[in-house]
Amino acid sequence: MKFEKRDAAGSPAPQEDKQGGNKPVVVYIMILFIAAFLLMALSFFMHQRSNTEALGELQNSVSTMQEVQANQEKIIDLQDKLAVAEEELDRVNDKLEAYQEEQEAAQKALELENQAMRALYTLQQQYLTLDIEGCAKTIQEADDAGLPAALSDKSEGGVTSPAVRWQQLKDAVVAKTEK
């Protein structure tokens, strides 16, 4: 019976204290959980924002790198085109030099032929005036300069070619000097 009295008299008071004491603890724990949740949410959003900024910077870096790569490709393409143009320029310069050398050679040959024709004219004039010594001197100078080889072998319109005429005059002068 004693137990019953204690149960009847003592039990309800401690239960009320436990239940009444539990409420502020539960509220306090809930507030702590809510605060922790809010702090976690705040931390999440801050990390999200930080990650977004980092992604934005990475996007900018990637865009910049793509622009740099595109510019490098353009530079490489332009360098290739420049190399092709320089090779073409070298070929054209080589052709120009060859053409200039041909022109110089043709000019020298023409000048030599002109000198040979003048020597032939001089020889003919000296032969017509019977200046045999002048003829011999002209023939010697022309032979030393190699002019008779520059005379053409072609005859035009039934006229004796310059090379044949030179040889005829030379033979005539040699024949007259031997007499």
C-alpha positions in Angstrom: 0.0 0.0 0.0 2.7 2.2 0.6 3.6 1.8 -2.9 0.2 2.7 -4.0 0.3 5.9 -2.1 3.6 6.8 -3.5 2.4 6.1 -6.9 -0.7 8.1 -6.4 0.9 11.0 -4.6 4.4 11.1 -5.9 4.1 10.0 -9.5 2.1 12.7 -11.0 4.4 15.5 -9.9 7.6 14.1 -11.4 5.9 13.4 -14.7 4.7 16.9 -14.9 8.2 18.1 -14.2 9.6 15.8 -16.9 7.0 16.8 -19.4 7.2 20.5 -18.5 11.0 20.3 -18.5 11.2 18.5 -21.8 9.3 21.1 -23.7 11.9 23.9 -23.3 14.6 21.4 -24.2 12.8 20.2 -27.3 12.2 23.7 -28.3 15.8 24.6 -27.7 17.0 21.6 -29.7 14.6 22.4 -32.5 15.8 26.0 -32.5 19.4 24.7 -32.7 18.4 22.3 -35.5 16.7 25.1 -37.4 19.6 27.4 -36.8 22.0 24.7 -38.0 19.8 24.1 -41.0 19.7 27.8 -41.8 23.5 28.0 -41.4 23.9 25.0 -43.7 21.5 26.5 -46.2 23.3 29.8 -46.0 26.6 28.0 -46.4 25.2 26.1 -49.4 24.0 29.3 -51.1 27.4 31.0 -50.4 29.2 28.0 -51.9 26.7 28.0 -54.8 27.4 31.7 -55.4 31.2 31.1 -55.1 31.0 28.2 -57.6 28.9 30.3 -60.0 31.5 33.0 -59.9 34.3 30.5 -60.4 32.4 28.9 -63.3 31.9 32.4 -64.8 35.7 33.1 -64.5 36.4 29.6 -66.0 34.0 30.4 -68.9 35.8 33.7 -69.5 39.1 31.9 -69.4 37.9 29.3 -71.8 36.5 31.9 -74.1 39.7 33.8 -74.0 41.7 30.7 -74.7 39.4 29.9 -77.6 40.0 33.4 -79.0 43.7 33.0 -78.5 43.7 29.6 -80.2 41.6 31.0 -83.1 44.1 33.9 -83.4 47.0 31.5 -83.4 45.4 29.4 -86.1 44.9 32.6 -88.1 48.5 33.6 -87.6 49.7 30.1 -88.6 47.5 30.3 -91.7 48.8 33.7 -92.6 52.4 32.5 -92.0 51.7 29.6 -94.4 50.3 32.0 -97.0 53.3 34.3 -96.5 55.7 31.4 -97.0 53.9 30.4 -100.2 54.0 34.0 -101.4 57.7 34.3 -100.5 58.4 31.1 -102.5 56.4 32.5 -105.4 58.4 35.8 -105.1 61.6 33.8 -105.1 60.6 31.9 -108.2 59.6 35.2 -109.9 62.9 36.8 -108.9 64.8 33.8 -110.2 62.9 34.1 -113.5 63.5 37.8 -113.6 67.2 37.3 -113.0 67.4 34.7 -115.8 65.5 37.0 -118.1 67.8 39.9 -117.2 70.8 37.6 -117.9 69.3 36.6 -121.2 68.7 40.2 -122.0 72.3 41.1 -121.1 73.6 38.3 -123.2 71.4 39.3 -126.1 72.5 42.9 -125.7 76.2 41.9 -125.7 75.6 39.7 -128.7 73.8 42.5 -130.5 76.6 44.9 -129.6 79.2 42.5 -130.8 77.3 42.0 -134.1 77.0 45.7 -134.5 80.8 46.1 -134.0 81.3 43.3 -136.5 79.0 45.0 -139.0 80.9 48.3 -138.5 84.2 46.5 -139.0 82.8 44.9 -142.2 81.6 48.3 -143.5 85.0 49.8 -142.6 86.8 46.9 -144.4 84.6 47.4 -147.5 85.2 51.1 -147.6 88.9 50.7 -147.2 89.0 48.0 -149.9 87.0 50.2 -152.3 89.5 53.0 -151.7 92.4 50.5 -152.2 93.7 51.1 -148.7 95.2 47.6 -148.3 97.3 48.5 -145.2 94.1 49.8 -143.5 92.3 46.6 -144.6 95.0 44.4 -143.0 94.9 46.4 -139.8 91.0 46.3 -139.7 91.1 42.5 -140.3 93.7 42.0 -137.6 91.8 44.1 -135.0 88.5 42.4 -135.9 90.1 38.9 -135.6 91.7 39.8 -132.3 88.3 41.0 -131.0 86.5 37.9 -132.4 84.2 40.0 -134.5 84.0 37.7 -137.6 82.2 35.0 -135.5 79.5 37.5 -134.7 78.6 38.0 -138.4 75.5 36.3 -139.6 75.6 33.4 -142.1 72.1 34.2 -143.4 71.7 35.9 -146.7 68.5 37.9 -147.4 67.0 38.8 -150.8 69.9 37.4 -152.8 72.5 39.6 -151.0 75.7 37.9 -149.8 75.7 37.1 -146.1 77.9 39.3 -143.9 80.1 36.3 -142.9 80.7 35.3 -146.5 81.4 38.9 -147.6 83.9 39.3 -144.7 85.7 36.1 -145.9 85.7 37.3 -149.5 87.2 40.7 -148.6 89.8 39.0 -146.3 90.8 36.6 -149.1 91.1 39.5 -151.5 93.2 41.6 -149.1 95.5 38.6 -148.4 95.9 38.0 -152.2 96.8 41.7 -152.8 99.3 41.7 -149.9 101.1 38.7 -151.2 101.7 40.3 -154.6 
